[in-house]
Amino acid sequence: MENRNGILPADIFTVFARLGFSKYEAMAYATLCACGRLKMRHLAKYSRVPQSKIYDVLGNLEIKGAVVISRVRPKTAESVPLKQIISAGVEQHLQDGQKVLEYVESIQNTEVFKHLYHTRRVALRSNGRLNLPFSGISPKRQS
């Protein structure tokens, strides 16, 4: 199922977006996967990414670890295998999740957190309204 954007079906953009790719990045990356190493002008033509945007798009893909760009002229680009990109992304998400978990656990053990948690529980128990003693304003119920 080909669409007017070139070699990618419309629904695949959603999947690429979840992987952190923009529309142009997805188009360029998919073209490199299909065609192999390409000169920049050929990549712009085949992927239908505007020539004026191709260097920025590939720069972003290089930062994401999705392509390798040659430094000699004429410049060429080559895709990194998708499995390698996904593995690196999963590893990064796991590391980020671990950092967040450690941070949350560290603040849960502080006296300030315990006080705020207890105050919130007491406030919610009184008629189901959130009347926080430190706010001075009780939230209005929406009908």
C-alpha positions as a printed NumPy array, in Angstrom:
array([[  0.   ,   0.   ,   0.   ],
       [  1.888,   3.038,  -1.235],
       [  0.715,   6.567,  -0.579],
       [  1.609,  10.001,  -1.86 ],
       [  4.48 ,  10.248,   0.672],
       [  6.506,   7.67 ,  -1.201],
       [  7.45 ,   4.2  ,  -0.032],
       [  5.779,   4.324,   3.398],
       [  2.161,   3.402,   4.104],
       [  0.318,   6.077,   6.092],
       [ -0.085,   4.005,   9.28 ],
       [  3.666,   3.362,   9.581],
       [  4.239,   7.038,  10.459],
       [  2.506,   6.401,  13.779],
       [  4.932,   3.591,  14.544],
       [  7.944,   5.692,  13.561],
       [  6.596,   8.558,  15.696],
       [  6.501,   6.229,  18.721],
       [ 10.16 ,   5.47 ,  18.034],
       [ 10.896,   9.203,  18.093],
       [ 11.126,   9.831,  14.339],
       [  9.565,  12.816,  12.582],
       [  7.767,  12.28 ,   9.27 ],
       [ 10.793,  13.375,   7.232],
       [ 13.132,  11.267,   9.391],
       [ 10.92 ,   8.222,   8.817],
       [ 10.86 ,   8.828,   5.082],
       [ 14.645,   9.241,   4.864],
       [ 15.394,   6.281,   7.136],
       [ 13.031,   3.924,   5.293],
       [ 14.553,   4.956,   1.97 ],
       [ 18.06 ,   4.242,   3.242],
       [ 16.921,   0.831,   4.543],
       [ 15.426,   0.012,   1.154],
       [ 18.181,   1.417,  -1.067],
       [ 21.358,   1.144,   1.007],
       [ 24.02 ,   3.847,   0.947],
       [ 22.943,   6.943,  -1.008],
       [ 24.301,  10.348,  -1.902],
       [ 22.416,  13.147,  -0.186],
       [ 20.801,  14.468,  -3.367],
       [ 19.621,  10.974,  -4.334],
       [ 18.266,  10.392,  -0.844],
       [ 16.302,  13.647,  -1.006],
       [ 14.886,  12.686,  -4.392],
       [ 13.947,   9.075,  -3.556],
       [ 12.603,   9.787,  -0.063],
       [ 10.721,  12.917,  -1.149],
       [ 12.271,  14.895,   1.689],
       [ 12.888,  18.461,   0.454],
       [ 16.52 ,  18.969,  -0.553],
       [ 16.652,  22.031,   1.705],
       [ 15.805,  19.842,   4.718],
       [ 17.791,  16.672,   3.999],
       [ 20.971,  17.69 ,   5.882],
       [ 19.027,  18.716,   9.001],
       [ 16.932,  15.542,   8.876],
       [ 20.011,  13.347,   8.539],
       [ 21.775,  15.276,  11.288],
       [ 18.869,  14.432,  13.595],
       [ 18.942,  10.792,  12.51 ],
       [ 22.681,  10.671,  13.153],
       [ 22.163,  12.043,  16.676],
       [ 19.56 ,   9.309,  17.24 ],
       [ 22.063,   6.711,  16.041],
       [ 19.903,   5.723,  13.069],
       [ 22.305,   6.631,  10.25 ],
       [ 25.993,   6.974,   9.543],
       [ 27.007,   9.949,   7.403],
       [ 30.293,   9.993,   5.52 ],
       [ 32.501,  13.021,   6.069],
       [ 34.052,  12.993,   2.594],
       [ 32.546,  14.488,  -0.542],
       [ 30.214,  13.557,  -2.036],
       [ 28.475,  12.999,   1.29 ],
       [ 26.591,   9.75 ,   1.608],
       [ 24.378,   8.262,   4.29 ],
       [ 23.738,   4.691,   5.336],
       [ 21.136,   3.298,   7.736],
       [ 21.954,   1.53 ,  10.987],
       [ 19.977,  -1.723,  11.419],
       [ 16.613,  -1.069,  13.082],
       [ 17.172,  -3.808,  15.668],
       [ 20.273,  -1.976,  16.862],
       [ 18.339,   1.309,  17.167],
       [ 15.499,  -0.351,  19.078],
       [ 17.901,  -2.164,  21.427],
       [ 19.676,   1.095,  22.219],
       [ 16.332,   2.85 ,  22.769],
       [ 15.06 ,   0.135,  25.095],
       [ 18.287,   0.239,  27.091],
       [ 18.054,   4.034,  27.375],
       [ 14.411,   3.853,  28.526],
       [ 15.342,   1.267,  31.167],
       [ 18.174,   3.481,  32.443],
       [ 15.89 ,   6.544,  32.505],
       [ 13.173,   4.578,  34.297],
       [ 15.674,   3.402,  36.911],
       [ 16.81 ,   6.993,  37.543],
       [ 13.212,   8.16 ,  37.986],
       [ 12.455,   5.236,  40.295],
       [ 15.487,   6.008,  42.456],
       [ 14.499,   9.683,  42.635],
       [ 10.89 ,   8.94 ,  43.589],
       [ 12.002,   6.455,  46.24 ],
       [ 14.448,   8.989,  47.657],
       [ 11.817,  11.728,  48.026],
       [  9.245,   9.314,  49.47 ],
       [ 11.567,   8.792,  52.422],
       [ 11.791,  12.484,  53.319],
       [  9.867,  14.095,  56.161],
       [  8.377,  16.742,  53.839],
       [  6.838,  14.067,  51.6  ],
       [  5.473,  12.141,  54.584],
       [  3.907,  15.338,  55.973],
       [  2.311,  16.273,  52.631],
       [  1.058,  12.734,  52.078],
       [ -0.511,  12.592,  55.554],
       [ -2.038,  16.09 ,  55.155],
       [ -3.59 ,  15.124,  51.828],
       [ -5.065,  11.909,  53.237],
       [ -6.596,  13.757,  56.191],
       [ -7.98 ,  16.467,  53.911],
       [ -9.578,  13.955,  51.537],
       [-11.258,  12.052,  54.364],
       [-13.262,  15.1  ,  55.436],
       [-16.433,  14.928,  53.306],
       [-14.498,  13.977,  50.194],
       [-13.361,  17.571,  49.686],
       [ -9.807,  18.576,  49.294],
       [ -9.367,  21.283,  51.917],
       [ -5.673,  21.725,  52.324],
       [ -4.704,  23.774,  55.353],
       [ -1.799,  25.444,  53.542],
       [ -3.625,  26.425,  50.349],
       [ -6.245,  28.769,  51.729],
       [ -8.442,  27.959,  48.71 ],
       [-10.552,  24.879,  48.416],
       [-11.168,  23.604,  44.893],
       [-14.67 ,  24.018,  43.472],
       [-16.61 ,  20.965,  42.47 ],
       [-17.502,  20.691,  38.824],
       [-21.044,  19.647,  37.975]])
